[in-house]
Amino acid sequence: MAATYQWYFNAALINGATGEVYIAIMNGDYSVVVTNSYGCSSTSSMIQIVLNGITALTDGAYVIYPNPVNDYLEIDFSTLTKTSKAELTDVLGKVLWNESIATNASKKMIIDMSKMSKNVYFLTIYYDDKRAVSKIIKE
């Protein structure tokens, strides 16, 4: 017997969301409970999903483009005032790429996604004391 999955939105069960992957359709906090064939369960950490961009969380501190992406995803930190960190994960939370950017460094990060499979990924930006997550679609 394979593992089972149950997804939650803002701590409330999402009816019918029982697949290994769930594509978020609304802004909010998502988590998943995974139960193995022995009945043991584990709950993921909540992840905040922002589907309509990141400007509201970062006050225009950076821009991500293009999205959807084919080969290279760019993050422009043109108004960066503090050291920041960016992290790209797959839908299971595995970190595929991460990098820090200091205020005196280049104001642009480029992520080579050309060898990554077509899928949904999550880009987390840590800025000030905030964490913003954007859904990235690889075509």
C-alpha atoms as an extended CHARMM CRD file, in Angstrom:
* protein
*
       139  EXT
         1         1  MET       CA              0.0000000000        0.0000000000        0.0000000000  PROA      1               0.0000000000
         2         2  ALA       CA              1.3310000000        3.4270000000       -0.9100000000  PROA      2               0.0000000000
         3         3  ALA       CA              1.3460000000        6.5340000000        1.2490000000  PROA      3               0.0000000000
         4         4  THR       CA             -1.7810000000        8.6740000000        1.4350000000  PROA      4               0.0000000000
         5         5  TYR       CA             -1.9330000000       12.4540000000        1.3990000000  PROA      5               0.0000000000
         6         6  GLN       CA             -4.3590000000       15.0410000000        2.7480000000  PROA      6               0.0000000000
         7         7  TRP       CA             -3.8310000000       18.7260000000        2.0190000000  PROA      7               0.0000000000
         8         8  TYR       CA             -4.9170000000       21.6280000000        4.2090000000  PROA      8               0.0000000000
         9         9  PHE       CA             -5.5540000000       25.3050000000        3.4540000000  PROA      9               0.0000000000
        10        10  ASN       CA             -5.2800000000       27.7220000000        6.4070000000  PROA      10              0.0000000000
        11        11  ALA       CA             -5.4360000000       24.6320000000        8.6920000000  PROA      11              0.0000000000
        12        12  ALA       CA             -8.7630000000       23.4760000000        7.1560000000  PROA      12              0.0000000000
        13        13  LEU       CA             -9.0330000000       20.1990000000        5.2480000000  PROA      13              0.0000000000
        14        14  ILE       CA             -9.3060000000       20.5970000000        1.4530000000  PROA      14              0.0000000000
        15        15  ASN       CA            -11.9510000000       18.1220000000        0.2830000000  PROA      15              0.0000000000
        16        16  GLY       CA            -10.6450000000       15.8640000000       -2.4750000000  PROA      16              0.0000000000
        17        17  ALA       CA             -7.0380000000       17.1240000000       -2.1730000000  PROA      17              0.0000000000
        18        18  THR       CA             -5.4610000000       13.7210000000       -1.5860000000  PROA      18              0.0000000000
        19        19  GLY       CA             -2.7140000000       13.5690000000       -4.2070000000  PROA      19              0.0000000000
        20        20  GLU       CA              1.0370000000       13.6650000000       -3.7250000000  PROA      20              0.0000000000
        21        21  VAL       CA              0.9980000000       17.1170000000       -5.3450000000  PROA      21              0.0000000000
        22        22  TYR       CA             -1.5230000000       19.9060000000       -4.8230000000  PROA      22              0.0000000000
        23        23  ILE       CA             -1.5650000000       23.0230000000       -6.9870000000  PROA      23              0.0000000000
        24        24  ALA       CA             -2.5590000000       26.0190000000       -4.8710000000  PROA      24              0.0000000000
        25        25  ILE       CA             -5.3970000000       28.1100000000       -6.2700000000  PROA      25              0.0000000000
        26        26  MET       CA             -5.6300000000       30.7630000000       -3.5600000000  PROA      26              0.0000000000
        27        27  ASN       CA             -3.2490000000       32.8100000000       -1.4210000000  PROA      27              0.0000000000
        28        28  GLY       CA             -2.8190000000       31.3340000000        2.0290000000  PROA      28              0.0000000000
        29        29  ASP       CA             -1.0620000000       28.7830000000        4.2010000000  PROA      29              0.0000000000
        30        30  TYR       CA             -0.8530000000       25.1860000000        2.9360000000  PROA      30              0.0000000000
        31        31  SER       CA              0.2790000000       21.9660000000        4.5870000000  PROA      31              0.0000000000
        32        32  VAL       CA             -0.0170000000       18.2340000000        3.9370000000  PROA      32              0.0000000000
        33        33  VAL       CA             -0.3980000000       15.1900000000        6.1790000000  PROA      33              0.0000000000
        34        34  VAL       CA              1.3310000000       12.1000000000        4.7840000000  PROA      34              0.0000000000
        35        35  THR       CA              0.3720000000        8.6880000000        6.1520000000  PROA      35              0.0000000000
        36        36  ASN       CA              2.4880000000        5.6300000000        5.3150000000  PROA      36              0.0000000000
        37        37  SER       CA              1.2930000000        2.0530000000        4.8340000000  PROA      37              0.0000000000
        38        38  TYR       CA              1.8050000000        1.3600000000        8.5500000000  PROA      38              0.0000000000
        39        39  GLY       CA             -0.5530000000        4.1500000000        9.5970000000  PROA      39              0.0000000000
        40        40  CYS       CA              2.1870000000        6.5360000000       10.7570000000  PROA      40              0.0000000000
        41        41  SER       CA              1.4770000000       10.1610000000        9.8730000000  PROA      41              0.0000000000
        42        42  SER       CA              3.5940000000       13.2630000000        9.5610000000  PROA      42              0.0000000000
        43        43  THR       CA              2.4670000000       16.8370000000        8.9630000000  PROA      43              0.0000000000
        44        44  SER       CA              4.5400000000       19.2280000000        6.8700000000  PROA      44              0.0000000000
        45        45  SER       CA              5.3380000000       22.7380000000        7.9400000000  PROA      45              0.0000000000
        46        46  MET       CA              2.8950000000       25.3810000000        6.7430000000  PROA      46              0.0000000000
        47        47  ILE       CA              4.0250000000       27.1780000000        3.6290000000  PROA      47              0.0000000000
        48        48  GLN       CA              2.6340000000       30.5620000000        2.6600000000  PROA      48              0.0000000000
        49        49  ILE       CA              1.6470000000       30.7230000000       -1.0040000000  PROA      49              0.0000000000
        50        50  VAL       CA              1.2460000000       34.0430000000       -2.8160000000  PROA      50              0.0000000000
        51        51  LEU       CA             -0.1590000000       33.5470000000       -6.3010000000  PROA      51              0.0000000000
        52        52  ASN       CA             -0.6320000000       37.1270000000       -7.3730000000  PROA      52              0.0000000000
        53        53  GLY       CA              2.9580000000       38.2610000000       -6.9800000000  PROA      53              0.0000000000
        54        54  ILE       CA              5.2130000000       39.3230000000       -4.1580000000  PROA      54              0.0000000000
        55        55  THR       CA              5.0240000000       43.0980000000       -4.2180000000  PROA      55              0.0000000000
        56        56  ALA       CA              2.5950000000       43.2920000000       -1.3110000000  PROA      56              0.0000000000
        57        57  LEU       CA              4.9500000000       41.3520000000        0.9470000000  PROA      57              0.0000000000
        58        58  THR       CA              8.1700000000       43.0740000000       -0.0600000000  PROA      58              0.0000000000
        59        59  ASP       CA              7.1340000000       46.6360000000       -0.8490000000  PROA      59              0.0000000000
        60        60  GLY       CA              8.5470000000       46.3330000000       -4.3660000000  PROA      60              0.0000000000
        61        61  ALA       CA             11.9730000000       45.1970000000       -3.1370000000  PROA      61              0.0000000000
        62        62  TYR       CA             12.3700000000       42.7520000000       -6.0370000000  PROA      62              0.0000000000
        63        63  VAL       CA             10.7960000000       41.4270000000       -9.2180000000  PROA      63              0.0000000000
        64        64  ILE       CA             10.7370000000       37.8260000000      -10.4990000000  PROA      64              0.0000000000
        65        65  TYR       CA             10.5050000000       37.1370000000      -14.2440000000  PROA      65              0.0000000000
        66        66  PRO       CA              9.5740000000       35.4550000000      -16.5210000000  PROA      66              0.0000000000
        67        67  ASN       CA              6.8980000000       33.2540000000      -15.0080000000  PROA      67              0.0000000000
        68        68  PRO       CA              6.1970000000       30.7940000000      -16.5580000000  PROA      68              0.0000000000
        69        69  VAL       CA              9.8770000000       30.1640000000      -17.2910000000  PROA      69              0.0000000000
        70        70  ASN       CA             11.6010000000       28.0580000000      -19.9460000000  PROA      70              0.0000000000
        71        71  ASP       CA             15.3350000000       28.3500000000      -19.2160000000  PROA      71              0.0000000000
        72        72  TYR       CA             16.4020000000       31.1890000000      -16.8900000000  PROA      72              0.0000000000
        73        73  LEU       CA             14.4760000000       32.7750000000      -14.0410000000  PROA      73              0.0000000000
        74        74  GLU       CA             15.6640000000       36.2270000000      -12.9790000000  PROA      74              0.0000000000
        75        75  ILE       CA             15.2670000000       37.9870000000       -9.6670000000  PROA      75              0.0000000000
        76        76  ASP       CA             15.9220000000       41.7220000000       -9.7870000000  PROA      76              0.0000000000
        77        77  PHE       CA             16.7550000000       43.2720000000       -6.3950000000  PROA      77              0.0000000000
        78        78  SER       CA             17.0600000000       46.8280000000       -7.7180000000  PROA      78              0.0000000000
        79        79  THR       CA             15.8850000000       48.4200000000       -4.4630000000  PROA      79              0.0000000000
        80        80  LEU       CA             17.5660000000       45.9990000000       -2.0590000000  PROA      80              0.0000000000
        81        81  THR       CA             18.5740000000       47.5880000000        1.2260000000  PROA      81              0.0000000000
        82        82  LYS       CA             19.4170000000       44.5070000000        3.3090000000  PROA      82              0.0000000000
        83        83  THR       CA             21.0090000000       41.1260000000        2.7120000000  PROA      83              0.0000000000
        84        84  SER       CA             18.4710000000       38.6560000000        1.3280000000  PROA      84              0.0000000000
        85        85  LYS       CA             18.2790000000       34.9720000000        0.4900000000  PROA      85              0.0000000000
        86        86  ALA       CA             16.4440000000       33.1570000000       -2.2910000000  PROA      86              0.0000000000
        87        87  GLU       CA             15.6370000000       29.4320000000       -2.3300000000  PROA      87              0.0000000000
        88        88  LEU       CA             14.0130000000       27.2790000000       -5.0360000000  PROA      88              0.0000000000
        89        89  THR       CA             12.2610000000       24.0610000000       -3.9770000000  PROA      89              0.0000000000
        90        90  ASP       CA             10.2360000000       21.3820000000       -5.7120000000  PROA      90              0.0000000000
        91        91  VAL       CA              6.6780000000       20.5150000000       -4.6640000000  PROA      91              0.0000000000
        92        92  LEU       CA              7.9990000000       18.0860000000       -2.0560000000  PROA      92              0.0000000000
        93        93  GLY       CA             10.1380000000       20.7760000000       -0.4110000000  PROA      93              0.0000000000
        94        94  LYS       CA             13.5230000000       19.5550000000       -1.6720000000  PROA      94              0.0000000000
        95        95  VAL       CA             15.8930000000       22.5280000000       -2.0230000000  PROA      95              0.0000000000
        96        96  LEU       CA             17.1660000000       22.6740000000       -5.6080000000  PROA      96              0.0000000000
        97        97  TRP       CA             18.9510000000       26.0340000000       -5.4760000000  PROA      97              0.0000000000
        98        98  ASN       CA             19.7180000000       28.7350000000       -2.9160000000  PROA      98              0.0000000000
        99        99  GLU       CA             21.8010000000       31.8540000000       -2.8020000000  PROA      99              0.0000000000
       100       100  SER       CA             22.2920000000       34.9300000000       -0.6270000000  PROA      100             0.0000000000
       101       101  ILE       CA             22.6490000000       38.4400000000       -1.9730000000  PROA      101             0.0000000000
       102       102  ALA       CA             24.3450000000       41.2310000000       -0.0470000000  PROA      102             0.0000000000
       103       103  THR       CA             23.4720000000       44.8830000000       -0.4300000000  PROA      103             0.0000000000
       104       104  ASN       CA             26.8230000000       45.6110000000       -2.0650000000  PROA      104             0.0000000000
       105       105  ALA       CA             26.5450000000       42.7320000000       -4.5800000000  PROA      105             0.0000000000
       106       106  SER       CA             25.0310000000       42.5820000000       -8.0390000000  PROA      106             0.0000000000
       107       107  LYS       CA             21.3580000000       43.4270000000       -7.8930000000  PROA      107             0.0000000000
       108       108  LYS       CA             20.3000000000       40.4310000000      -10.0070000000  PROA      108             0.0000000000
       109       109  MET       CA             20.1450000000       36.6580000000       -9.5090000000  PROA      109             0.0000000000
       110       110  ILE       CA             19.6900000000       34.2270000000      -12.3640000000  PROA      110             0.0000000000
       111       111  ILE       CA             18.4950000000       30.6690000000      -11.7820000000  PROA      111             0.0000000000
       112       112  ASP       CA             19.2900000000       28.1740000000      -14.5550000000  PROA      112             0.0000000000
       113       113  MET       CA             16.1480000000       26.0470000000      -14.8360000000  PROA      113             0.0000000000
       114       114  SER       CA             16.9420000000       24.7360000000      -18.3290000000  PROA      114             0.0000000000
       115       115  LYS       CA             17.6760000000       21.1970000000      -17.1120000000  PROA      115             0.0000000000
       116       116  MET       CA             14.7460000000       21.0430000000      -14.6860000000  PROA      116             0.0000000000
       117       117  SER       CA             11.6330000000       19.1580000000      -15.7270000000  PROA      117             0.0000000000
       118       118  LYS       CA              8.3560000000       20.8510000000      -16.5670000000  PROA      118             0.0000000000
       119       119  ASN       CA              6.6860000000       21.2140000000      -13.2060000000  PROA      119             0.0000000000
       120       120  VAL       CA              5.6310000000       23.6010000000      -10.4640000000  PROA      120             0.0000000000
       121       121  TYR       CA              8.3550000000       24.9530000000       -8.1770000000  PROA      121             0.0000000000
       122       122  PHE       CA              8.3750000000       27.3790000000       -5.2620000000  PROA      122             0.0000000000
       123       123  LEU       CA             10.7090000000       30.3490000000       -4.9260000000  PROA      123             0.0000000000
       124       124  THR       CA             11.0800000000       31.5880000000       -1.3580000000  PROA      124             0.0000000000
       125       125  ILE       CA             12.5570000000       35.0330000000       -0.7770000000  PROA      125             0.0000000000
       126       126  TYR       CA             13.7420000000       35.9280000000        2.7250000000  PROA      126             0.0000000000
       127       127  TYR       CA             13.8090000000       39.7090000000        3.0570000000  PROA      127             0.0000000000
       128       128  ASP       CA             13.9130000000       41.7890000000        6.2380000000  PROA      128             0.0000000000
       129       129  ASP       CA             12.0600000000       39.5590000000        8.6850000000  PROA      129             0.0000000000
       130       130  LYS       CA              9.6310000000       38.3280000000        6.0320000000  PROA      130             0.0000000000
       131       131  ARG       CA              9.3220000000       35.2200000000        3.9250000000  PROA      131             0.0000000000
       132       132  ALA       CA              7.5070000000       35.3960000000        0.5910000000  PROA      132             0.0000000000
       133       133  VAL       CA              6.7980000000       32.3170000000       -1.5160000000  PROA      133             0.0000000000
       134       134  SER       CA              5.9620000000       32.4800000000       -5.2100000000  PROA      134             0.0000000000
       135       135  LYS       CA              4.7970000000       29.6440000000       -7.3980000000  PROA      135             0.0000000000
       136       136  ILE       CA              7.0670000000       29.2340000000      -10.4210000000  PROA      136             0.0000000000
       137       137  ILE       CA              5.8820000000       27.2830000000      -13.4560000000  PROA      137             0.0000000000
       138       138  LYS       CA              8.5490000000       25.6070000000      -15.5930000000  PROA      138             0.0000000000
       139       139  GLU       CA              7.4130000000       25.0390000000      -19.1820000000  PROA      139             0.0000000000
